[in-house]
Amino acid sequence: MRIWLILAAVCGFLGVAGGAFGAHGVQDPQAREWLRTGALYAFVHVLAVFASVVLVGLGADRARLAPALFLPGVLIFTGSLYAMALGAPRWFGAITPIGGLLFLAGWAALAWAALQLDQA
């Protein structure tokens, strides 16, 4: 779980950087919104990785799956939004929903892990 925490911290750092750049370094309203949305989703899912580690510590071993879904989701979802904000073609946004699906799968994995706690 240590590597997931390290990667989550790096994603949190990039979330702050993207959000700050969107707030202070971008004039285009669409680019600003992409950066804001990317930063928000990055932060939420970084915190979800930390919650996953807590669940594992409480005995819900199934929660080990969630970071493997959340962090690639951050990379794909947030990364594609950041890329478009920095000038990538708009069709690049076609991969953004893949990140969203990974987020959904990660939340489903956490729910499945939480069920395990009742059985412990």
MONORNOR-V360362 format. One record per residue. N is the residue number from 1. SS is DSSP state (~ for helix, > for strand, _ for the rest). PSI is psi in whole degrees, -180 to 180 (NA if undefined). Layout:
N/SS/PSI, N/SS/PSI
This chain:
1/_/-20, 2/~/-44, 3/~/-37, 4/~/-39, 5/~/-41, 6/~/-48, 7/~/-36, 8/~/-41, 9/~/-40, 10/~/-43, 11/~/-37, 12/~/-42, 13/~/-47, 14/~/-32, 15/~/-44, 16/~/-45, 17/~/-45, 18/~/-42, 19/~/-42, 20/~/-41, 21/~/-41, 22/~/-36, 23/~/-30, 24/~/-15, 25/_/4, 26/_/133, 27/_/-32, 28/_/122, 29/~/-37, 30/~/-45, 31/~/-41, 32/~/-43, 33/~/-40, 34/~/-43, 35/~/-41, 36/~/-47, 37/~/-45, 38/~/-44, 39/~/-43, 40/~/-50, 41/~/-34, 42/~/-48, 43/~/-46, 44/~/-43, 45/~/-23, 46/~/-44, 47/~/-34, 48/~/-34, 49/~/-44, 50/~/-39, 51/~/-37, 52/~/-42, 53/~/-40, 54/~/-45, 55/~/-41, 56/~/-42, 57/~/-27, 58/_/0, 59/_/3, 60/_/80, 61/~/-25, 62/~/-23, 63/~/-13, 64/~/-24, 65/~/-33, 66/~/-47, 67/~/-31, 68/~/-14, 69/~/-44, 70/~/-47, 71/~/-42, 72/~/-32, 73/~/-43, 74/~/-46, 75/~/-47, 76/~/-51, 77/~/-60, 78/~/-41, 79/~/-41, 80/~/-37, 81/~/-43, 82/~/-42, 83/~/-44, 84/~/-38, 85/~/-28, 86/_/7, 87/_/-1, 88/_/151, 89/_/151, 90/~/-30, 91/~/-18, 92/~/-27, 93/~/-10, 94/~/-22, 95/~/-13, 96/~/-44, 97/~/-23, 98/~/-42, 99/~/-40, 100/~/-39, 101/~/-37, 102/~/-38, 103/~/-48, 104/~/-43, 105/~/-38, 106/~/-42, 107/~/-37, 108/~/-40, 109/~/-39, 110/~/-39, 111/~/-43, 112/~/-40, 113/~/-40, 114/~/-34, 115/~/-32, 116/~/-31, 117/~/-36, 118/~/-26, 119/~/-11, 120/_/NA
